[in-house]
Amino acid sequence: MTTRPNILWISTHDISPHLGSYAGVWPGAEHATTPHLDTLAEEGARFDNAFAAAPVCAPSRSAIMTGCYPTAIGTVHMRTKAAPPPEVALFTEYLRAAGYYATNNWFTDFQVDTPPTAFDDCSEQGHWRNRPTPDTPFFAAFQGMVTHESQIYLDEDAFLAATPHVSAEQRHRPEDAELPPYYPDTPVFRRSWARYLDLITEMDSWAGRILADLDSDGLRDDTIVVFWSDHGLGMPRAKRWAHEAGLREPLIVRWPERIRPGTVRTEIVQLLDLAPTMLAALDLPVPEHMHGSPLFGSDGRFRSPNEYAFGARERMDEQQDSVRTVRDGRYRYILNRHPDRSELQHHEYADHLGTWKEFRRLAFEEAGQLARGERPDRLSVLQRAIVAPAKPAEELYDIEADPHETVNLVDDPAHAAALERLRSALREWTERYGDLGLLPENELLESWRPGGRAPTTARPEASVEGGMLTAACVTPGASIGWTTDPPRDDPDDGGLAANIGAPRTGGRHWNLYTSPVVVPDGERVWVGAWRMGYEPSEIVNLAPA
């Protein structure tokens, strides 16, 4: 192995630990068909208790990329464009500063406008194969979209087109679906569950192709491979819910010669630990501002830094709610700050999804039964709680005995000690890190953008003398980039790219500036600065020496 291992991240959207390797660990995992990821787990370490910081995409991804709790840095709402504290950065900048070629293919959604300095390439072409030399160490992230909740509800032809690598033998039959008890046993839910598992099979095939590319390039032994999902499956009481199914994630790491094959880790792990873990694995300093802690270091030896995993949800698009949760090795405690609000509030996007519509339909039918003086029977008590107009102020579940969280133990004297301990842990966490989600969101926005206008990053001071570029920016937290690529037409994308904060590069490759650097002789140089949450600086144009 080289002294500077590469890093490959393979991530996907919207799945709980429904991988074959989690059979016996996560309910229903045995029904998944995932040969490539199962092999990856056999060759490395499987983490059985890994948790996202939020049960929805953008806040969770912000935590993974910064190593910080979304509640502490203002990225907890779905979606926003935050101005995190100046010390906070996307961790890939630390890798680039250490000489790594960093790519992201291609999804961002980190709750900020991703600065062009975060990646060498953030596009559908991002790949380690594009690095400048075969000896250049790389960080390459591939963000899979095939398991996104939207894919569950495609029409038949579109779904078949989206799952071309799932054979007829591998397809899951709705009649065989084993639904969690919080889902009604209806054709809609059975079909959605079977499709969810088929999408995981398709995703596994995609991951297998990336791993095969790594092997064919002779990079297997020199690369740390990490597989993760951002939050739970895209159905009610999982995605957008601060429950076990919304926050518990698959996490697999393979590192030849460092991590023993077949390793199983059962301690509490937070996905926001991944950023500091990657730095520690490379013997790079872990910034003090990061809230996560390394799970292992450059020797591959595991650490157990967490007693608890913390999670939160705030606004989800137009849904207004506020939930905090903490999980230890046995229990999950949930604090609902708005118990008077339904778990299934109106959500313009999600209400068009089949399983959400099915819950609405069944609740409407029960209303009709009540109108006729009949006892409603379309939903169970547990299922009815999802559509109820209110919810408990507190919830406590014994996950070991009740993995589907069916019995709220908050009033059970036998679990009073656990309840008080977790209440205290959540309170101490809030006091230690702060919680910007408790502020009215308009106040938070005003603190970032007074009068509705974002501050502008200061124009960098830059010069080239003796073939050396020197640059500085007085804006705290600003990253400086430089390029010899001339300006190009790069029309602003006001759609998805803008919503997820894709980097606005101007069609140019921006080098990260950290110290004086030799620039190509006789070439014009452009220098810019970016501070997350601010407008970019004016670009400095330096004529050839």
C-alpha positions as CSV (number, residue, x, y, z in Angstrom):
1,M,0.0,0.0,0.0
2,T,1.2,3.5,-0.7
3,T,1.7,5.9,2.2
4,R,-1.2,8.1,1.0
5,P,-4.3,5.9,0.5
6,N,-7.0,7.0,-1.9
7,I,-10.6,7.4,-0.7
8,L,-13.7,6.2,-2.6
9,W,-17.1,7.2,-1.3
10,I,-20.1,5.4,-2.8
11,S,-23.3,6.8,-1.4
12,T,-27.0,6.5,-2.2
13,H,-30.3,8.2,-1.3
14,D,-33.1,7.1,0.9
15,I,-32.4,3.7,2.2
16,S,-32.4,2.1,5.6
17,P,-30.0,-0.8,6.2
18,H,-31.8,-3.1,3.8
19,L,-28.7,-4.9,2.5
20,G,-28.3,-8.6,2.6
21,S,-25.3,-8.2,4.9
22,Y,-27.6,-6.7,7.6
23,A,-29.8,-9.7,7.8
24,G,-30.5,-10.4,11.5
25,V,-29.5,-6.8,12.3
26,W,-32.2,-4.8,10.6
27,P,-35.7,-6.1,10.1
28,G,-36.3,-7.2,6.5
29,A,-32.7,-6.9,5.4
30,E,-32.7,-10.6,4.5
31,H,-35.0,-9.8,1.6
32,A,-32.5,-7.5,-0.1
33,T,-30.5,-8.7,-3.1
34,T,-27.2,-6.9,-2.8
35,P,-24.3,-9.3,-3.7
36,H,-21.7,-6.6,-4.4
37,L,-22.2,-4.6,-1.2
38,D,-22.5,-7.9,0.8
39,T,-19.1,-8.8,-0.5
40,L,-17.8,-5.4,0.4
41,A,-18.9,-5.9,4.0
42,E,-17.2,-9.3,4.0
43,E,-14.0,-7.7,2.9
44,G,-14.2,-4.9,5.4
45,A,-16.2,-3.6,8.4
46,R,-20.0,-3.4,8.8
47,F,-21.3,-0.8,11.2
48,D,-24.5,-2.0,12.8
49,N,-25.5,1.2,14.6
50,A,-24.7,4.1,12.3
51,F,-27.0,7.2,12.4
52,A,-27.6,10.3,10.3
53,A,-27.9,13.7,11.9
54,A,-31.2,14.3,10.1
55,P,-33.9,12.2,8.4
56,V,-33.7,14.1,5.2
57,C,-31.2,14.7,2.5
58,A,-29.7,18.2,2.7
59,P,-29.3,18.6,6.5
60,S,-27.8,15.1,6.7
61,R,-25.4,15.7,3.8
62,S,-24.3,19.0,5.4
63,A,-23.3,17.1,8.5
64,I,-21.4,14.5,6.6
65,M,-19.4,17.1,4.6
66,T,-18.6,19.4,7.5
67,G,-18.4,17.0,10.4
68,C,-20.8,19.4,12.3
69,Y,-24.3,19.1,13.7
70,P,-26.8,20.9,11.4
71,T,-28.5,22.4,14.5
72,A,-25.2,24.0,15.5
73,I,-24.2,25.5,12.1
74,G,-27.7,26.5,10.8
75,T,-28.2,23.8,8.2
76,V,-31.1,22.0,9.8
77,H,-33.9,23.3,7.7
78,M,-34.8,21.4,4.4
79,R,-33.6,23.3,2.3
80,T,-31.7,26.5,3.0
81,K,-28.5,28.3,2.1
82,A,-26.7,28.8,5.3
83,A,-23.8,31.0,6.3
84,P,-22.0,28.6,8.7
85,P,-19.4,30.0,11.2
86,P,-16.3,31.0,9.4
87,E,-14.2,28.1,10.7
88,V,-16.6,25.6,9.0
89,A,-15.5,24.2,5.6
90,L,-16.4,21.3,3.4
91,F,-13.8,18.8,4.4
92,T,-12.6,18.1,0.9
93,E,-10.8,21.4,1.0
94,Y,-8.5,19.9,3.6
95,L,-7.8,17.0,1.3
96,R,-7.1,19.3,-1.7
97,A,-4.7,21.3,0.5
98,A,-2.9,18.0,1.2
99,G,-2.5,17.3,-2.5
100,Y,-5.5,15.1,-3.1
101,Y,-7.5,15.3,-6.4
102,A,-11.1,15.6,-5.2
103,T,-14.1,14.8,-7.3
104,N,-17.9,14.6,-6.7
105,N,-20.2,12.8,-9.1
106,W,-22.4,14.8,-9.0
107,F,-25.1,15.5,-6.4
108,T,-24.3,18.1,-3.7
109,D,-27.2,19.4,-1.5
110,F,-24.8,20.4,1.4
111,Q,-27.1,23.4,2.4
112,V,-24.6,25.9,1.1
113,D,-23.6,27.2,-2.3
114,T,-20.7,24.8,-2.8
115,P,-17.5,26.8,-3.4
116,P,-15.6,25.9,-6.6
117,T,-12.6,25.3,-4.2
118,A,-14.3,22.2,-2.7
119,F,-13.6,19.9,-5.6
120,D,-11.4,19.6,-8.7
121,D,-14.5,18.4,-10.5
122,C,-18.1,18.3,-9.4
123,S,-20.0,17.0,-12.4
124,E,-21.3,13.9,-14.0
125,Q,-17.8,13.4,-15.4
126,G,-16.1,13.5,-12.0
127,H,-13.8,10.4,-11.7
128,W,-10.4,9.4,-10.2
129,R,-9.4,8.5,-13.8
130,N,-9.2,12.2,-14.6
131,R,-6.5,13.1,-12.0
132,P,-3.4,14.7,-13.4
133,T,-1.0,11.8,-12.8
134,P,-1.4,8.1,-11.8
135,D,0.5,8.9,-8.6
136,T,-1.9,11.7,-7.5
137,P,-3.9,10.5,-4.5
138,F,-7.6,11.0,-4.9
139,F,-10.9,11.4,-3.1
140,A,-13.7,10.4,-5.4
141,A,-17.4,10.5,-4.3
142,F,-20.2,8.9,-6.4
143,Q,-23.6,10.0,-5.2
144,G,-26.2,7.5,-6.5
145,M,-29.7,8.6,-7.3
146,V,-31.4,5.4,-8.2
147,T,-32.9,4.7,-4.8
148,H,-34.3,8.2,-4.4
149,E,-37.9,8.0,-3.1
150,S,-39.2,9.5,-6.4
151,Q,-38.2,6.3,-8.2
152,I,-40.5,4.1,-6.2
153,Y,-43.5,5.7,-7.7
154,L,-42.6,5.8,-11.4
155,D,-45.1,4.3,-13.9
156,E,-44.4,0.8,-15.0
157,D,-42.4,1.5,-18.1
158,A,-40.3,4.1,-16.4
159,F,-39.6,1.9,-13.5
160,L,-38.4,-1.0,-15.7
161,A,-36.2,1.5,-17.5
162,A,-34.8,2.7,-14.2
163,T,-33.9,-0.9,-13.1
164,P,-32.4,-2.5,-16.2
165,H,-29.9,-4.5,-14.2
166,V,-32.5,-6.3,-12.0
167,S,-33.2,-9.7,-13.5
168,A,-36.6,-11.3,-13.5
169,E,-35.4,-13.7,-10.9
170,Q,-34.3,-10.9,-8.6
171,R,-37.5,-8.9,-8.8
172,H,-39.4,-8.7,-5.6
173,R,-43.1,-9.7,-5.7
174,P,-45.6,-7.4,-3.9
175,E,-47.4,-10.5,-2.6
176,D,-44.2,-11.5,-0.7
177,A,-43.6,-8.1,0.9
178,E,-43.2,-8.2,4.7
179,L,-44.3,-4.7,5.7
180,P,-43.3,-3.0,9.0
181,P,-46.4,-2.8,11.3
182,Y,-46.7,0.9,10.9
183,Y,-47.7,0.4,7.2
184,P,-51.2,-0.6,6.1
185,D,-51.3,-3.9,4.3
186,T,-52.6,-2.7,1.0
187,P,-51.6,-3.2,-2.7
188,V,-50.1,0.3,-2.8
189,F,-47.8,-0.4,0.1
190,R,-46.9,-3.9,-1.0
191,R,-46.0,-2.6,-4.5
192,S,-44.0,0.3,-3.1
193,W,-42.1,-2.0,-0.8
194,A,-41.2,-4.5,-3.6
195,R,-40.1,-1.6,-5.8
196,Y,-37.9,-0.2,-3.0
197,L,-36.1,-3.5,-2.7
198,D,-35.7,-3.7,-6.5
199,L,-34.2,-0.2,-6.5
200,I,-31.7,-1.3,-3.9
201,T,-30.7,-4.2,-6.2
202,E,-30.2,-1.8,-9.1
203,M,-28.1,0.4,-6.8
204,D,-26.0,-2.6,-5.8
205,S,-25.3,-3.3,-9.4
206,W,-24.2,0.3,-9.9
207,A,-21.9,0.2,-6.9
208,G,-20.5,-3.1,-8.2
209,R,-19.5,-1.4,-11.4
210,I,-17.6,1.3,-9.6
211,L,-15.8,-1.2,-7.5
212,A,-14.9,-3.2,-10.6
213,D,-13.4,-0.1,-12.1
214,L,-11.3,0.4,-9.0
215,D,-10.1,-3.2,-9.3
216,S,-9.4,-3.0,-13.0
217,D,-7.3,0.1,-12.4
218,G,-5.2,-1.8,-9.9
219,L,-6.3,0.5,-7.0
220,R,-8.1,-1.9,-4.7
221,D,-5.3,-2.3,-2.2
222,D,-4.5,1.5,-2.0
223,T,-8.0,2.7,-1.5
224,I,-10.3,3.2,1.5
225,V,-13.9,2.5,0.3
226,V,-16.8,3.9,2.2
227,F,-20.5,3.1,1.5
228,W,-23.3,5.0,3.1
229,S,-26.8,6.3,2.7
230,D,-28.0,9.8,3.7
231,H,-31.1,8.8,5.7
232,G,-33.9,6.2,5.7
233,L,-36.2,4.9,3.0
234,G,-38.5,7.3,1.1
235,M,-41.8,6.3,2.7
236,P,-43.8,7.6,5.7
237,R,-42.4,7.3,9.2
238,A,-38.9,7.0,7.7
239,K,-37.7,9.8,5.5
240,R,-38.6,13.1,7.2
241,W,-39.3,11.3,10.5
242,A,-36.8,11.4,13.4
243,H,-37.4,7.8,14.1
244,E,-35.2,4.8,13.8
245,A,-36.2,4.0,10.2
246,G,-35.4,7.6,9.3
247,L,-32.0,7.9,10.9
248,R,-30.4,4.5,11.0
249,E,-28.1,3.8,8.0
250,P,-26.0,1.2,6.4
251,L,-22.3,2.0,6.7
252,I,-19.5,-0.2,5.3
253,V,-15.8,0.5,5.1
254,R,-13.1,-1.5,3.4
255,W,-9.4,-0.8,3.9
256,P,-7.1,-3.6,2.8
257,E,-4.3,-4.4,5.2
258,R,-5.7,-2.0,7.8
259,I,-9.3,-3.3,8.6
260,R,-9.7,-7.0,9.1
261,P,-12.2,-8.6,6.7
262,G,-15.5,-9.6,8.2
263,T,-15.3,-7.0,11.0
264,V,-18.6,-6.1,12.7
265,R,-18.8,-2.9,14.8
266,T,-21.8,-2.5,17.1
267,E,-20.9,0.8,18.9
268,I,-22.8,4.0,18.2
269,V,-21.6,5.8,15.1
270,Q,-22.7,9.1,13.6
271,L,-22.3,9.8,9.8
272,L,-20.9,13.2,10.7
273,D,-17.9,11.2,12.1
274,L,-16.9,10.4,8.5
275,A,-15.2,13.7,7.7
276,P,-12.9,13.6,10.8
277,T,-12.3,9.9,10.2
278,M,-11.0,10.4,6.7
279,L,-8.6,13.1,7.9
280,A,-7.4,10.9,10.8
281,A,-6.9,8.0,8.4
282,L,-4.6,10.2,6.3
283,D,-2.8,11.5,9.4
284,L,-4.1,15.0,8.7
285,P,-5.1,17.3,11.6
286,V,-8.8,17.1,12.6
287,P,-10.0,20.7,13.1
288,E,-11.2,21.5,16.6
289,H,-14.5,22.9,15.4
290,M,-15.7,19.5,14.0
291,H,-18.3,17.9,16.2
292,G,-17.7,14.4,14.9
293,S,-14.8,12.2,16.0
294,P,-12.6,9.7,14.1
295,L,-13.8,6.2,14.1
296,F,-10.3,4.9,13.2
297,G,-6.9,6.3,12.5
298,S,-4.1,5.6,10.0
299,D,-3.4,2.3,11.6
300,G,-7.0,1.1,11.0
301,R,-7.6,0.6,14.7
302,F,-11.1,1.3,15.8
303,R,-12.2,3.9,18.3
304,S,-15.5,4.2,20.0
305,P,-16.0,8.0,20.5
306,N,-19.8,8.1,20.9
307,E,-22.1,7.3,23.8
308,Y,-25.0,8.8,21.9
309,A,-26.1,9.7,18.4
310,F,-28.2,12.9,18.1
311,G,-30.6,13.9,15.4
312,A,-33.0,16.7,14.5
313,R,-35.7,17.7,12.0
314,E,-37.0,21.2,11.4
315,R,-38.8,22.7,8.5
316,M,-39.3,20.3,5.6
317,D,-40.1,22.5,2.6
318,E,-43.4,24.1,3.7
319,Q,-43.9,21.6,6.6
320,Q,-43.2,23.4,10.0
321,D,-42.2,21.1,12.8
322,S,-39.4,20.7,15.3
323,V,-38.1,17.4,16.6
324,R,-35.0,16.4,18.5
325,T,-33.8,12.9,19.3
326,V,-31.0,10.9,20.9
327,R,-30.1,7.3,20.6
328,D,-27.9,5.2,22.9
329,G,-27.1,1.5,22.5
330,R,-30.6,0.5,23.4
331,Y,-33.1,3.3,23.5
332,R,-34.3,6.1,21.3
333,Y,-35.8,9.2,22.9
334,I,-37.8,11.7,20.8
335,L,-38.7,15.2,21.9
336,N,-41.6,16.7,19.8
337,R,-41.5,20.5,20.3
338,H,-44.9,20.8,18.5
339,P,-47.0,17.9,19.8
340,D,-50.1,19.7,18.5
341,R,-49.0,19.1,14.9
342,S,-49.7,16.0,12.8
343,E,-46.8,13.7,11.8
344,L,-48.4,13.7,8.3
345,Q,-48.8,17.5,7.7
346,H,-49.5,18.6,4.2
347,H,-46.5,18.4,2.0
348,E,-47.0,19.5,-1.6
349,Y,-44.3,17.2,-3.0
350,A,-44.7,14.1,-0.8
351,D,-48.5,14.2,-0.9
352,H,-48.3,13.2,-4.6
353,L,-46.4,10.1,-3.7
354,G,-48.3,6.8,-3.6
355,T,-47.8,5.8,0.0
356,W,-48.6,9.3,1.3
357,K,-51.8,9.4,-0.8
358,E,-52.7,5.9,0.5
359,F,-52.5,7.1,4.1
360,R,-54.7,10.1,3.2
361,R,-57.2,7.8,1.4
362,L,-57.5,5.4,4.3
363,A,-57.9,8.3,6.8
364,F,-60.6,9.7,4.7
365,E,-62.4,6.3,4.6
366,E,-62.2,6.1,8.3
367,A,-63.8,9.6,8.5
368,G,-66.6,8.2,6.4
369,Q,-67.0,5.3,8.8
370,L,-67.3,7.7,11.7
371,A,-69.9,9.6,9.8
372,R,-72.0,6.5,9.6
373,G,-71.5,5.7,13.3
374,E,-69.2,2.8,12.5
375,R,-66.0,1.9,14.3
376,P,-63.1,2.8,12.0
377,D,-61.0,-0.2,10.9
378,R,-58.9,0.9,7.9
379,L,-55.9,1.6,10.1
380,S,-54.4,0.1,13.2
381,V,-53.8,2.2,16.3
382,L,-50.1,2.5,15.3
383,Q,-50.9,3.5,11.7
384,R,-53.6,5.9,12.8
385,A,-51.0,7.8,14.9
386,I,-49.2,8.8,11.7
387,V,-52.3,10.6,10.4
388,A,-53.5,11.8,13.7
389,P,-53.8,15.6,14.2
390,A,-51.3,15.5,17.2
391,K,-48.5,13.4,18.6
392,P,-46.9,12.8,22.0
393,A,-44.7,15.5,23.5
394,E,-42.1,12.8,24.3
395,E,-41.5,9.3,23.0
396,L,-39.2,6.5,24.3
397,Y,-38.6,3.2,22.6
398,D,-36.6,0.1,23.5
399,I,-35.0,-0.6,20.2
400,E,-33.6,-3.9,21.2
401,A,-37.1,-5.3,22.1
402,D,-39.1,-3.1,19.7
403,P,-37.1,-2.2,16.6
404,H,-40.2,-0.8,14.8
405,E,-41.0,1.6,17.7
406,T,-44.5,0.4,18.3
407,V,-44.8,0.9,22.1
408,N,-44.1,4.3,23.6
409,L,-42.5,3.7,27.0
410,V,-42.4,7.3,28.2
411,D,-44.9,6.7,31.0
412,D,-43.6,3.2,31.9
413,P,-41.9,3.4,35.4
414,A,-39.7,0.5,34.5
415,H,-37.9,2.7,32.0
416,A,-37.9,6.0,34.0
417,A,-34.2,6.0,34.6
418,A,-33.4,5.6,30.9
419,L,-35.9,8.4,30.1
420,E,-34.3,10.8,32.5
421,R,-30.8,9.9,31.3
422,L,-31.6,10.6,27.7
423,R,-33.5,13.8,28.5
424,S,-30.4,15.0,30.2
425,A,-28.1,13.9,27.3
426,L,-30.2,15.9,24.9
427,R,-30.3,18.9,27.1
428,E,-26.5,18.8,27.6
429,W,-26.0,18.4,23.8
430,T,-28.1,21.5,23.1
431,E,-26.2,23.5,25.8
432,R,-22.8,22.4,24.4
433,Y,-23.3,23.0,20.7
434,G,-26.2,25.4,20.6
435,D,-29.3,25.0,18.5
436,L,-30.0,27.5,15.7
437,G,-33.1,25.6,14.8
438,L,-34.8,27.0,17.9
439,L,-34.6,30.5,16.4
440,P,-37.4,31.7,14.2
441,E,-36.1,31.0,10.7
442,N,-36.6,34.6,9.6
443,E,-34.3,35.8,12.4
444,L,-31.7,33.3,11.3
445,L,-31.9,34.5,7.7
446,E,-31.7,38.1,8.8
447,S,-28.5,37.3,10.7
448,W,-27.0,35.9,7.6
449,R,-28.4,38.3,5.1
450,P,-29.2,41.7,6.7
451,G,-32.0,43.3,4.8
452,G,-32.3,40.3,2.6
453,R,-28.9,40.8,1.0
454,A,-26.0,38.4,1.4
455,P,-22.6,40.0,2.2
456,T,-20.0,39.9,-0.5
457,T,-16.7,38.2,0.0
458,A,-13.9,40.7,-0.1
459,R,-11.8,41.0,-3.3
460,P,-8.6,39.0,-2.8
461,E,-5.3,40.8,-2.7
462,A,-3.2,38.9,-5.3
463,S,0.0,39.3,-7.2
464,V,2.5,37.3,-9.3
465,E,6.1,38.0,-8.7
466,G,9.0,35.9,-9.8
467,G,6.6,33.3,-11.1
468,M,5.0,32.9,-7.7
469,L,1.3,33.7,-7.0
470,T,0.5,35.1,-3.5
471,A,-3.0,35.8,-2.4
472,A,-5.0,36.7,0.7
473,C,-8.6,37.6,1.6
474,V,-9.7,39.6,4.6
475,T,-13.1,37.9,4.8
476,P,-13.0,35.4,7.7
477,G,-13.6,31.9,6.5
478,A,-13.1,32.6,2.8
479,S,-11.4,30.1,0.5
480,I,-9.2,31.3,-2.3
481,G,-9.1,29.8,-5.7
482,W,-7.0,30.5,-8.8
483,T,-7.1,29.4,-12.4
484,T,-5.5,29.9,-15.7
485,D,-8.7,29.0,-17.6
486,P,-10.2,32.0,-19.4
487,P,-13.8,33.0,-18.7
488,R,-16.4,31.0,-20.5
489,D,-20.1,31.2,-21.0
490,D,-21.7,29.3,-18.1
491,P,-25.4,30.2,-17.9
492,D,-26.8,30.1,-14.4
493,D,-29.0,27.1,-13.8
494,G,-32.0,28.3,-11.8
495,G,-33.4,24.8,-11.3
496,L,-32.1,21.8,-9.4
497,A,-28.4,22.9,-9.6
498,A,-29.3,26.2,-7.8
499,N,-31.5,24.4,-5.2
500,I,-28.8,22.0,-4.2
501,G,-26.0,24.5,-4.3
502,A,-24.0,23.1,-7.1
503,P,-20.7,25.0,-7.5
504,R,-20.8,27.9,-9.9
505,T,-17.4,27.5,-11.6
506,G,-17.9,29.6,-14.7
507,G,-16.9,26.5,-16.6
508,R,-13.4,26.7,-15.2
509,H,-11.2,24.5,-13.0
510,W,-10.3,26.3,-9.8
511,N,-7.2,25.3,-7.9
512,L,-7.3,25.8,-4.1
513,Y,-4.8,28.3,-2.9
514,T,-3.3,27.7,0.5
515,S,0.2,29.2,0.1
516,P,2.4,30.8,-2.5
517,V,2.4,28.7,-5.6
518,V,4.3,28.6,-8.9
519,V,2.1,29.6,-11.9
520,P,2.7,28.7,-15.5
521,D,5.2,31.1,-17.1
522,G,3.6,33.7,-19.4
523,E,0.0,32.8,-18.5
524,R,-2.8,35.0,-17.3
525,V,-4.1,34.1,-13.8
526,W,-7.5,34.7,-12.3
527,V,-8.0,34.7,-8.5
528,G,-11.3,34.6,-6.6
529,A,-12.6,34.1,-3.1
530,W,-15.6,32.3,-1.7
531,R,-17.1,32.4,1.8
532,M,-20.1,30.0,2.3
533,G,-23.2,32.1,2.7
534,Y,-21.7,35.1,1.0
535,E,-21.7,36.3,-2.5
536,P,-18.5,35.4,-4.3
537,S,-15.7,38.0,-4.5
538,E,-14.8,40.0,-7.5
539,I,-12.4,38.0,-9.7
540,V,-8.9,39.4,-9.8
541,N,-7.3,39.3,-13.3
542,L,-3.5,39.1,-13.3
543,A,-1.7,39.8,-16.5
544,P,1.2,37.6,-17.5
545,A,4.5,38.6,-16.0
